Amino acid sequence: MPKIQASTVAEHRAAQRAALLDAARTLLSEHPEEIPSLADVARHAGLARSSAYSYFKSRTDMFDVLVADTFPRWSAFVEKQMAEARTPGARILAYVEANLQLVARGDHALARALASVGNSEVLATSSRLLHDSLEAPLRAALTEHGASDPDRMAELVQSVVYALSRMIENGLDLPAARGLARELLTPYLRSDAG
């Protein structure tokens, strides 16, 4: 029997499961065009192939769990960045910049890789929940900033995020993308963006 690496069996299992998810996340982020097998993920996590099957029924099952595990992390990251901003305008910029940071660090590539291998229903549900949870604080900041139509303005802000995300994926560096976002949005946000 393998040695338990935690104070309880439950903690050990949770740590191994987390190690497998982290390994899958890393492999997909580094090589989004190569979908790893459960054996690849287990090897990267330093575990036996059979360990992966004791936590996940299949590769698709593992990727569905990874979607459900990853999207809330992204949402929490964006919300934390927005919460640290002092003004509505600064929160709007924080939303844009946090999303661009996620793209620059490879999280968007991870999302595309997950879309190609995960259960489309799980992905669609998680994606919808992610976007809803991200757009609510954006709409609130836009409302507080004085937007006449916060819902449509949120769509416009999101279109800026999408356009700059594509630019980052095509080689634009993060500081340049942030600079373009600020140049475009600052006139609207006025001095409130600080």
C-alpha positions as CSV (number, residue, x, y, z in Angstrom):
1,M,0.0,0.0,0.0
2,P,1.4,3.4,-0.9
3,K,2.5,5.8,1.9
4,I,0.0,8.4,2.8
5,Q,1.5,11.9,2.4
6,A,-1.0,13.7,4.7
7,S,-2.4,13.5,8.2
8,T,-5.6,11.7,7.1
9,V,-6.6,9.6,4.1
10,A,-9.1,12.2,3.1
11,E,-6.4,14.9,3.0
12,H,-4.1,12.6,1.1
13,R,-6.8,11.9,-1.5
14,A,-7.6,15.6,-1.8
15,A,-4.0,16.5,-2.3
16,Q,-3.5,13.8,-5.0
17,R,-6.7,14.9,-6.8
18,A,-5.5,18.5,-6.7
19,A,-2.0,17.5,-8.0
20,L,-3.7,15.7,-10.9
21,L,-5.8,18.7,-11.8
22,D,-2.8,21.0,-11.5
23,A,-0.8,18.7,-13.8
24,A,-3.6,18.7,-16.3
25,R,-3.9,22.5,-16.1
26,T,-0.2,22.9,-16.6
27,L,0.0,20.5,-19.5
28,L,-2.9,22.1,-21.3
29,S,-1.6,25.6,-20.7
30,E,1.9,24.8,-22.0
31,H,0.7,22.7,-25.0
32,P,-3.0,23.5,-25.7
33,E,-2.9,21.8,-29.1
34,E,-1.8,18.5,-27.4
35,I,-4.5,16.9,-25.3
36,P,-2.8,14.8,-22.6
37,S,-4.0,11.4,-21.6
38,L,-4.7,10.4,-18.0
39,A,-1.3,8.6,-18.0
40,D,0.4,11.8,-19.1
41,V,-1.3,13.8,-16.4
42,A,-0.5,11.2,-13.7
43,R,3.2,11.1,-14.9
44,H,3.4,14.9,-14.7
45,A,1.9,14.9,-11.2
46,G,4.4,12.2,-10.1
47,L,1.7,9.6,-9.6
48,A,1.0,6.2,-11.0
49,R,-1.3,5.9,-14.0
50,S,-3.7,3.9,-11.9
51,S,-4.0,6.8,-9.4
52,A,-5.5,9.0,-12.1
53,Y,-8.2,6.3,-12.7
54,S,-9.1,6.2,-9.0
55,Y,-10.1,9.9,-9.1
56,F,-11.5,10.2,-12.7
57,K,-13.5,7.7,-14.8
58,S,-12.0,9.0,-18.1
59,R,-10.0,11.8,-19.6
60,T,-13.2,13.7,-20.4
61,D,-14.4,13.3,-16.8
62,M,-11.1,14.8,-15.6
63,F,-11.4,17.7,-18.0
64,D,-15.0,18.3,-16.9
65,V,-13.8,18.5,-13.3
66,L,-11.0,20.8,-14.4
67,V,-13.5,23.2,-16.0
68,A,-15.6,23.2,-12.8
69,D,-12.4,23.8,-10.8
70,T,-10.8,26.4,-13.0
71,F,-13.6,28.8,-13.9
72,P,-14.4,29.9,-10.3
73,R,-10.6,30.6,-9.8
74,W,-10.7,33.0,-12.8
75,S,-13.8,34.7,-11.5
76,A,-12.3,35.1,-8.1
77,F,-9.1,36.6,-9.6
78,V,-11.1,39.2,-11.6
79,E,-13.4,40.0,-8.6
80,K,-10.4,40.5,-6.3
81,Q,-8.7,42.9,-8.7
82,M,-11.9,44.9,-9.0
83,A,-12.5,44.9,-5.3
84,E,-9.1,46.5,-4.7
85,A,-9.9,49.5,-7.0
86,R,-11.2,52.5,-5.2
87,T,-13.5,54.1,-7.8
88,P,-16.1,52.8,-10.3
89,G,-13.8,53.8,-13.2
90,A,-10.8,52.1,-11.6
91,R,-13.0,48.9,-11.1
92,I,-13.9,48.9,-14.8
93,L,-10.2,49.2,-15.8
94,A,-9.4,46.5,-13.2
95,Y,-11.9,44.2,-14.9
96,V,-10.3,44.7,-18.3
97,E,-6.8,44.4,-17.1
98,A,-7.5,41.3,-15.0
99,N,-9.0,39.6,-18.0
100,L,-6.1,40.5,-20.1
101,Q,-3.7,39.2,-17.5
102,L,-5.6,35.8,-17.6
103,V,-5.1,35.7,-21.3
104,A,-1.4,36.7,-21.1
105,R,-0.7,33.9,-18.6
106,G,-2.3,31.3,-20.8
107,D,-5.6,30.8,-19.2
108,H,-7.6,31.6,-22.3
109,A,-5.6,28.9,-24.2
110,L,-6.5,26.6,-21.4
111,A,-10.2,27.4,-21.9
112,R,-10.0,26.7,-25.6
113,A,-8.2,23.4,-24.9
114,L,-10.8,22.4,-22.4
115,A,-13.5,23.3,-24.9
116,S,-12.1,20.8,-27.3
117,V,-12.0,17.9,-24.9
118,G,-14.6,18.5,-22.1
119,N,-18.3,17.7,-22.0
120,S,-20.0,20.5,-24.0
121,E,-22.9,20.8,-21.5
122,V,-20.5,21.1,-18.5
123,L,-18.4,23.6,-20.4
124,A,-21.4,25.6,-21.5
125,T,-22.9,25.7,-18.0
126,S,-19.6,26.7,-16.4
127,S,-18.8,29.3,-19.0
128,R,-22.2,30.9,-18.6
129,L,-21.8,31.0,-14.8
130,L,-18.3,32.5,-15.2
131,H,-19.5,35.2,-17.6
132,D,-22.6,36.0,-15.4
133,S,-20.5,36.2,-12.3
134,L,-17.9,38.4,-14.0
135,E,-20.4,40.7,-15.7
136,A,-22.4,41.4,-12.6
137,P,-19.6,43.5,-10.8
138,L,-18.8,45.1,-14.2
139,R,-22.4,46.2,-14.7
140,A,-22.5,47.5,-11.1
141,A,-19.3,49.5,-11.6
142,L,-20.7,50.9,-14.9
143,T,-24.0,51.8,-13.1
144,E,-22.1,53.5,-10.3
145,H,-19.9,55.3,-12.9
146,G,-23.1,56.7,-14.5
147,A,-23.5,54.6,-17.6
148,S,-26.9,55.2,-19.2
149,D,-27.2,51.6,-20.3
150,P,-24.9,49.4,-18.2
151,D,-25.9,46.2,-19.9
152,R,-24.9,47.4,-23.4
153,M,-21.9,49.2,-22.1
154,A,-20.8,46.0,-20.4
155,E,-21.0,44.4,-23.9
156,L,-18.8,47.1,-25.3
157,V,-16.3,46.7,-22.5
158,Q,-16.3,43.0,-23.1
159,S,-15.7,43.6,-26.8
160,V,-12.6,45.5,-25.9
161,V,-11.4,42.6,-23.8
162,Y,-12.0,40.2,-26.7
163,A,-10.2,42.3,-29.2
164,L,-7.2,42.8,-26.9
165,S,-7.2,39.1,-26.0
166,R,-6.8,38.2,-29.7
167,M,-4.0,40.7,-30.0
168,I,-2.2,39.2,-27.0
169,E,-2.6,35.7,-28.5
170,N,-1.1,37.1,-31.7
171,G,2.0,38.4,-29.9
172,L,1.1,41.7,-28.3
173,D,2.7,41.9,-24.8
174,L,0.5,42.6,-21.8
175,P,1.9,46.1,-21.0
176,A,1.1,47.2,-24.6
177,A,-2.4,45.7,-24.3
178,R,-3.0,47.5,-21.0
179,G,-1.8,50.7,-22.6
180,L,-4.2,50.4,-25.5
181,A,-7.1,49.6,-23.1
182,R,-6.3,52.7,-21.0
183,E,-5.9,54.9,-24.1
184,L,-9.3,53.8,-25.4
185,L,-11.2,53.8,-22.1
186,T,-9.7,56.7,-20.1
187,P,-11.7,59.4,-22.0
188,Y,-14.9,57.6,-21.0
189,L,-13.8,56.9,-17.5
190,R,-12.3,60.5,-17.1
191,S,-10.1,61.1,-14.1
192,D,-12.2,58.7,-12.0
193,A,-10.0,55.8,-13.2
194,G,-7.0,57.2,-11.3
